[in-house]
Amino acid sequence: MGALDFAGGTVVHMTAGFSALVLALFLGKRKGYGIENMVPHNMTMVLIGASLLWFGWFGFNAGSALGANALAASAFTATNTAAAMATLSWAFVEALHRGKASALGAASGAVAGLVAVTPAAGFVDLTGALWIGLLVSPLCYFFVVILKQKFGYDDSLDAFGVHGVGGTFGALATGLFANPSVNSAGKGLFYGNPGQFFIQLKTVAATMAYSVVVTLVLAYLVEHMIGLRAKEKEEEIGLDLSQHGEEGYTL
């Protein structure tokens, strides 16, 4: 159909995000969720991880050009630009909503920007990348901070809120901002091709349906064959110790 997905926004991030939502609902909440304090315990590691992700993202976004060429350089620059703008955008929205920005929020914004620009990286110019980064963070923030609390599902790492929502937005935004002067294979709505946006809509709908149905089938199969959730006692002990015989922190 001519769907545009330069480096895996639909086939990686959307599938992962919507599968995560299905599994979070299927498994239910962790023991103590919403009662015990479950804030991140090591922000240093969070920021190191986010930095490694940002650096590694250049590999598969720019690398999806399949060569050291101008398209790879354009994808590299668009990736960094969207991530930087999304970091600032999340921090700004969080400061407005909660009164202060946080390092965790900035890291979440960076990942949201990287996710959203993934399908678009080889099709958009810097203006398009800036708009993608600017808009994706408020959208993901709404799902992560407001909707998740309202509906009460336990998505511990916000795979749905960041990857599912961000990937969906990125796929649709590609249909808007794809610039044929960057890549002749893509021409979006803002460049005179509204049909591309409708193709992206169909792509998003198909990916959602596929991810939800296949994940549900697999979850039911695993649940009835070997069981999917740890036992309550194992949760109390901690999965590091009960499942792996190791623990990172001791009392």
N, C-alpha and C positions, 0 to 999 in steps of 0.2 A: 504493500500500500504506500510505501515511501515514508514511513515513520522515521523521525530523526532522533537518534540516541547515540551521541558520539562516543561516550565512554561508560555507559551502563546505568543511567538514571532509572529506567524502568526495569531492566533485567537484573539489576543488583539491588538498588535502594528501595524501590517500590515493593518488589517481591519480599525483601527482608522485612520491611516495615509493616506491611499488611499481614504477613505470616506471624510476626511478633505479636500483633494485636490479637489475632485469633488464638494464639497459644496462651497469652496472658489471660484472656477470658476463659479459655478451656481449663487452665490449671487453677485459676483463682488466685487470691492474694497470698502473699507470704505470711507466715505466722507472725502476728504482732504488727502487721502493716496498718498504718494509721493510728497506732497506739504507742508503739515504741519509737524512739528517736532513730531514724535511719538516714541521717545526713551523710554526705561523703566524708570519709574518714582520713583521706590523705590528698589534699589539694596539690601538693607538690607532684605526686604521681599523675594526677589528672592533667596537669599542665604539661608535664613531660610527654604524656600520651597524646595529647592534642597537638603538640608540636611535631611529634613523629608522624602523626596522621597527615598534618598539613604538608610536611615535606614529602611523605610517600605518595600523596595524592598527585603530585606533579608527574609521577611515574606512569600511572595508568591514564590520566587525562591527556597529558602531552604525548605519552607513548602510544595512544590510540591513533595518532597520525601515521604510525607505522614507519617512521623515518625521522631523521634529524633535518627537518625542513621548516619552511615558513609557517606551515599549518601547525606544526608542533610548537613553535615559538608563540604563535597566537593563542593556542589552547593553554599553554603554560601561563601566559600573562593574564588571560581571562580568568583562569582558576585562582590565581593569587589575588586578583582584584576583587572578585566576588566574595572570597573568603574574608578579606580585610574589611570590606564594606559591611558584610553580615555581622562580623564581630562588633563593629561600632554600633550597628543598628540594634543588635540585641542588648548591648550595654545601655543604650539610650532608652529603649522601651522599658527595660528592667528598672532603670533609675526613675522613670516617670511613674511606674506602677508600684514599686516597693520602696522608693525613696533613696535607693543606692544601687549602684551596679556591683556585680560580683565577678570574681575570677571564673567561677563555675559557669556563670551566664555567658561570659565572653568566650569561653571554650566551646560551649554549646552553640553559640552563634557562629563561630568559625566552622564547626562541623556542618551546621545547617547550610552555610554558604557553599562549602565544598560539595555537599550533596546536591544542592540545587543547580550548580553550574556544571555538574558532571555530564548530563546529556547535551548541554549547550556549548561546552567548552570549545569545540572545533567549528562552531557555527556563528558565534556572536562576536561583536567588536567590544571595545572597552566600555562603551556606553551601555550596551546590553548587559554586560557583566556587572556593572555598577547597579543597574536597576534590579537585577536578579538578587544581588546581595542585600540591597536595601529592603526589598519587599519580603524576602523569605523569612527573615528573623521574626518580625511581628506575627506572621502567620504561625510559625512553629511555636513561638512563645505562647500564643493563645491556646494551642493544643496541649502543650507541655504543662503550663502553669495553671490554666483555668479549666479547660475541658476535662483533663485527666482527674483533677480533684473533684469536679462536679459529678462525673460518672463513676469514679472510684475504682477504676481498673489499675492493676499493679504492673506497670511497665517500668521496671526498675531503671533501665538505662535510656528510656525514652526512644526506643528504636522506632516506634510508630510515629511519635510526635516530631522527631527530627528526620529520620530516614524515609518513612512512609509519606509524611506530609511534604517534606522538602523535596523528595524525589518526584512526587506528583506535580508540585508547583514547577519544578525545573523542567519536566517534560512539556508542560503546557507553555511555560515561558519560552522554550525553544521554538515553539510554533508561532510565537509573537516576534521574537527578536532575531531570529536567524537571518543573517546578512549575506546575500550572495556574493558580495565583494570579498568576504572572508573565506567562504567556501561555496563554490557554485552548486554543490549538492543540496544546499538548504536555502529556502527563501520563505520568510515568515509573513505573518499578517501585516506587520508594520512596514513591510517592503512590497506590499501589493499582492500578497498571495494568501487570502483568508482560508483557502482550502487546506493549507498546511495545518492551521490551528485545529480544524475539525478532524483531521487525521490524527493529530496528537490526542484529542479528546477520546477518540475511539481506542487509541493505544492504551491510554490510561484506564479506561473502563475494562478493557480486555485483561490488562495486567492485574487489576484489582480482583476481578472475578476468578481468574486462574489461581492467584495466590491464596485467596480465601478457601476455595473449594479443595484444592490439592492439599493445603495445610490441614484442613479439617479431616480429610480422609486419612492422611498419614497419622494425625494425632489419635484418631479413634483406633487405628490399627495398632499403634504402639501401646496405647493404653490397655487394649484387650489382650495383647500378646505378652508384654513384660511389665506394663505399668509405666506411667510417665512422670508421676510426681513422687518425690521423696516422702518417706513416712514421717509422721509428726515428731517422733522421737529423734529421728535423724536431723530434722530441721532444728530441734532444740539444741542438739549437740553441735550443730554446725556442719555444713556440707564439706568443708575442707577436711575436717577430721573424719566424719562418718563415711564419706565417699572415697577420699584419697589417702586417709591416714596421715595427713599433714595439717599443720595450721600455721598461719603467718603471724598471729598474735596470740600470746598466752597471758592469762591472768596470774 
